[in-house]
Amino acid sequence: MAQVIALLLMLDVALVLIALVDCLRADESAIRTAPWAAWMFAILLISPIGAIAWFVKGRPVTAVPLRARPVFVAPDDNPAFLKSLTTAIRERDLDA
């Protein structure tokens, strides 16, 4: 039982440290829902809940553009395929 408690304590400390470093590195104008100092106090004083809340509600959202999904064009709608098919049929008819 002591090992489980020690493991949970280490996980809590690691989570708090990661949240603190992330909060310190965040641009204050980009932080959501509360000022920077409030998040620091929440992370430190409300140990695991404050850190989890930082990652869920306070952390700045990165503006990573989503890649557009490639558009699949069916062969019968693809002009290049239809042209190559027409060329292949003409060549086959000329050979016959």
Secondary structure, DSSP 8 states (H G I E B T S, - for coil): -HHHHHHHHHHHHHHHHHHHHHHHHS-GGG--SS-HHHHHHHHHHSHHHHHHHIIIIIS---------------GGG-HHHHHHHHHHHHHHHHH-
